[in-house]
Amino acid sequence: MSGERRDQPEQEISIRRRGHELFVEEPTGPAGPVKPFSEYLRETPATPLSGGVKAGLWAVALVAALLFAAAVWRLINPPKPAPRRPRAGSASRRADVTPRATPPVAARPTTPPNQET
């Protein structure tokens, strides 16, 4: 038992060392010079969207607006089920049909509550 206790600190040190090698990154300096954001804004010119892109965005917006309006319309005016119309001749068929007699159900023999079958 004492041998196991002596090995544990060595194992813990080994595990920590390997964990440090694998997962802990050493701090490194910046790879290159970092520009401030205002400099990036000056270097990147603002160009307007082309006419085709604008037209495409307006078309998509119009379709989305129409779909939204249709959804709201359906919420306000839900569809009503069509009234059921009787079929031609179905009333005469019902009058001609006689109700079927159900066959008698065979009675199951009952056993007293505390007896095995």
C-alpha positions as semicolon CSV with decimal commas, in nm:
position;residue;x (nm);y (nm);z (nm)
1;M;0,000;0,000;0,000
2;S;0,280;0,238;0,074
3;G;0,422;0,175;-0,274
4;E;0,096;0,284;-0,433
5;R;0,097;0,607;-0,234
6;R;0,450;0,689;-0,346
7;D;0,360;0,640;-0,712
8;Q;0,060;0,870;-0,701
9;P;0,255;1,199;-0,674
10;E;0,478;1,092;-0,961
11;Q;0,176;1,005;-1,172
12;E;0,010;1,336;-1,086
13;I;0,322;1,527;-1,184
14;S;0,344;1,333;-1,509
15;I;-0,023;1,397;-1,587
16;R;0,011;1,767;-1,513
17;R;0,323;1,794;-1,727
18;R;0,155;1,620;-2,023
19;G;-0,159;1,829;-1,978
20;H;0,049;2,144;-1,978
21;E;0,230;2,035;-2,294
22;L;-0,094;1,950;-2,475
23;F;-0,348;2,204;-2,360
24;V;-0,176;2,510;-2,218
25;E;-0,055;2,745;-2,485
26;E;0,240;2,963;-2,418
27;P;0,169;3,330;-2,461
28;T;0,310;3,455;-2,786
29;G;0,355;3,811;-2,899
30;P;0,147;3,956;-3,181
31;A;0,233;3,807;-3,518
32;G;0,246;4,142;-3,690
33;P;0,153;4,504;-3,646
34;V;-0,212;4,559;-3,558
35;K;-0,399;4,843;-3,729
36;P;-0,658;5,049;-3,546
37;F;-1,017;5,020;-3,666
38;S;-1,030;5,378;-3,795
39;E;-0,742;5,296;-4,032
40;Y;-0,931;4,996;-4,169
41;L;-1,232;5,222;-4,231
42;R;-1,020;5,471;-4,426
43;E;-0,867;5,195;-4,639
44;T;-1,202;5,029;-4,725
45;P;-1,405;5,241;-4,965
46;A;-1,784;5,243;-4,934
47;T;-1,935;5,127;-5,261
48;P;-2,311;5,134;-5,320
49;L;-2,502;4,821;-5,413
50;S;-2,557;4,755;-5,780
51;G;-2,903;4,794;-5,933
52;G;-2,951;4,420;-5,977
53;V;-2,876;4,349;-5,612
54;K;-3,114;4,623;-5,502
55;A;-3,389;4,486;-5,729
56;G;-3,336;4,134;-5,595
57;L;-3,357;4,253;-5,235
58;W;-3,677;4,447;-5,309
59;A;-3,829;4,139;-5,477
60;V;-3,750;3,921;-5,177
61;A;-3,890;4,185;-4,941
62;L;-4,211;4,204;-5,147
63;V;-4,258;3,826;-5,140
64;A;-4,197;3,821;-4,763
65;A;-4,450;4,102;-4,711
66;L;-4,713;3,921;-4,921
67;L;-4,661;3,597;-4,729
68;F;-4,692;3,784;-4,400
69;A;-5,011;3,956;-4,514
70;A;-5,157;3,620;-4,624
71;A;-5,073;3,466;-4,285
72;V;-5,240;3,754;-4,100
73;W;-5,545;3,727;-4,329
74;R;-5,575;3,356;-4,252
75;L;-5,558;3,429;-3,879
76;I;-5,832;3,689;-3,902
77;N;-6,053;3,488;-4,141
78;P;-6,002;3,116;-4,078
79;P;-6,133;2,885;-4,350
80;K;-6,478;2,744;-4,278
81;P;-6,552;2,381;-4,358
82;A;-6,792;2,329;-4,645
83;P;-7,138;2,215;-4,537
84;R;-7,203;1,847;-4,597
85;R;-7,458;1,787;-4,864
86;P;-7,660;1,466;-4,859
87;R;-7,589;1,242;-5,153
88;A;-7,860;1,185;-5,406
89;G;-8,043;0,864;-5,323
90;S;-7,876;0,813;-4,988
91;A;-8,199;0,886;-4,798
92;S;-8,384;0,612;-4,986
93;R;-8,103;0,365;-4,919
94;R;-8,115;0,432;-4,547
95;A;-8,489;0,370;-4,538
96;D;-8,452;0,040;-4,725
97;V;-8,179;-0,095;-4,499
98;T;-8,300;-0,289;-4,201
99;P;-8,087;-0,285;-3,892
100;R;-7,884;-0,599;-3,846
101;A;-7,942;-0,803;-3,540
102;T;-7,634;-0,842;-3,332
103;P;-7,547;-1,200;-3,246
104;P;-7,593;-1,289;-2,881
105;V;-7,278;-1,279;-2,675
106;A;-7,195;-1,610;-2,512
107;A;-7,186;-1,571;-2,139
108;R;-6,856;-1,663;-1,982
109;P;-6,876;-1,885;-1,682
110;T;-6,789;-1,695;-1,372
111;T;-6,564;-1,841;-1,111
112;P;-6,577;-1,750;-0,745
113;P;-6,323;-1,480;-0,660
114;N;-6,076;-1,689;-0,458
115;Q;-6,056;-2,003;-0,666
116;E;-5,799;-2,102;-0,924
117;T;-5,905;-2,218;-1,267
